[in-house]
Amino acid sequence: MNSPLLTARQVAEQLGVCPETVLRWTRDRKLPGHRLPGGGLRYQQAELDAWLEARATSAGTATEEFPDRRRRLEAPSR
């Protein structure tokens, strides 16, 4: 399976956080990211989806409280 590569900005838009938060989570090894040969950082959509799924609240709670969202993200613990 070939998953699209995303930038930190694209991931931040999906998660509703700022790009600096995405970079901090990656630096703290809370969010999986990949360094490119040129030094850039990219994220695989499939890994991001799995990461979100692991942190999602129960489907009933998420859809009742946030009917317009697929899932609700719990911030990683420090």
C-alpha positions as a Markdown table, in Angstrom:
| # | Residue | x | y | z |
|---|---|---|---|---|
| 1 | Met | 0.0 | 0.0 | 0.0 |
| 2 | Asn | 1.4 | 3.4 | -1.1 |
| 3 | Ser | 0.3 | 6.1 | 1.3 |
| 4 | Pro | 0.5 | 9.8 | 0.4 |
| 5 | Leu | 3.2 | 11.8 | 2.0 |
| 6 | Leu | 2.0 | 14.9 | 3.9 |
| 7 | Thr | 3.9 | 17.9 | 5.2 |
| 8 | Ala | 3.7 | 19.1 | 8.8 |
| 9 | Arg | 1.4 | 21.9 | 7.7 |
| 10 | Gln | -1.0 | 19.4 | 6.0 |
| 11 | Val | -1.1 | 17.2 | 9.1 |
| 12 | Ala | -1.7 | 20.3 | 11.3 |
| 13 | Glu | -4.7 | 21.2 | 9.1 |
| 14 | Gln | -6.1 | 17.7 | 9.5 |
| 15 | Leu | -5.7 | 17.7 | 13.3 |
| 16 | Gly | -6.7 | 21.3 | 13.9 |
| 17 | Val | -3.4 | 22.3 | 15.5 |
| 18 | Cys | -0.5 | 24.5 | 14.5 |
| 19 | Pro | 2.4 | 23.1 | 12.5 |
| 20 | Glu | 4.7 | 23.8 | 15.4 |
| 21 | Thr | 2.6 | 21.4 | 17.6 |
| 22 | Val | 3.0 | 18.6 | 14.9 |
| 23 | Leu | 6.8 | 19.2 | 14.8 |
| 24 | Arg | 7.0 | 19.1 | 18.6 |
| 25 | Trp | 5.0 | 15.8 | 18.8 |
| 26 | Thr | 7.3 | 14.4 | 16.1 |
| 27 | Arg | 10.4 | 15.6 | 18.0 |
| 28 | Asp | 9.1 | 14.0 | 21.2 |
| 29 | Arg | 8.4 | 10.8 | 19.3 |
| 30 | Lys | 4.7 | 11.0 | 19.9 |
| 31 | Leu | 3.8 | 11.2 | 16.2 |
| 32 | Pro | 5.5 | 9.1 | 13.5 |
| 33 | Gly | 7.3 | 11.1 | 10.9 |
| 34 | His | 10.0 | 10.3 | 8.2 |
| 35 | Arg | 13.1 | 12.3 | 7.3 |
| 36 | Leu | 13.7 | 12.7 | 3.6 |
| 37 | Pro | 17.3 | 12.5 | 2.2 |
| 38 | Gly | 17.3 | 16.3 | 1.8 |
| 39 | Gly | 16.3 | 16.7 | 5.5 |
| 40 | Gly | 12.6 | 17.4 | 4.9 |
| 41 | Leu | 10.0 | 15.8 | 7.2 |
| 42 | Arg | 7.0 | 14.0 | 5.9 |
| 43 | Tyr | 4.1 | 11.9 | 7.3 |
| 44 | Gln | 2.4 | 8.9 | 5.7 |
| 45 | Gln | -1.4 | 9.3 | 5.6 |
| 46 | Ala | -1.9 | 5.6 | 6.6 |
| 47 | Glu | 0.4 | 6.0 | 9.7 |
| 48 | Leu | -1.4 | 9.3 | 10.7 |
| 49 | Asp | -4.8 | 7.5 | 10.4 |
| 50 | Ala | -3.6 | 4.6 | 12.6 |
| 51 | Trp | -2.1 | 7.2 | 15.1 |
| 52 | Leu | -5.5 | 9.0 | 15.2 |
| 53 | Glu | -7.4 | 5.7 | 15.5 |
| 54 | Ala | -5.3 | 4.7 | 18.5 |
| 55 | Arg | -6.2 | 8.0 | 20.2 |
| 56 | Ala | -9.8 | 8.3 | 19.2 |
| 57 | Thr | -12.5 | 8.4 | 21.9 |
| 58 | Ser | -15.4 | 6.0 | 21.6 |
| 59 | Ala | -17.4 | 6.4 | 18.3 |
| 60 | Gly | -20.6 | 7.1 | 20.1 |
| 61 | Thr | -19.2 | 10.0 | 22.2 |
| 62 | Ala | -17.4 | 11.5 | 19.2 |
| 63 | Thr | -20.4 | 11.4 | 16.9 |
| 64 | Glu | -22.8 | 12.7 | 19.5 |
| 65 | Glu | -20.7 | 15.6 | 20.6 |
| 66 | Phe | -19.1 | 16.4 | 17.3 |
| 67 | Pro | -21.4 | 15.1 | 14.5 |
| 68 | Asp | -19.4 | 16.9 | 11.8 |
| 69 | Arg | -16.1 | 15.1 | 12.8 |
| 70 | Arg | -15.0 | 11.6 | 12.0 |
| 71 | Arg | -13.2 | 11.2 | 15.3 |
| 72 | Arg | -12.0 | 13.2 | 18.3 |
| 73 | Leu | -8.3 | 13.5 | 18.9 |
| 74 | Glu | -6.9 | 13.1 | 22.4 |
| 75 | Ala | -3.7 | 15.1 | 22.9 |
| 76 | Pro | -0.7 | 12.9 | 23.6 |
| 77 | Ser | 0.4 | 12.7 | 27.2 |
| 78 | Arg | 3.6 | 14.5 | 28.1 |
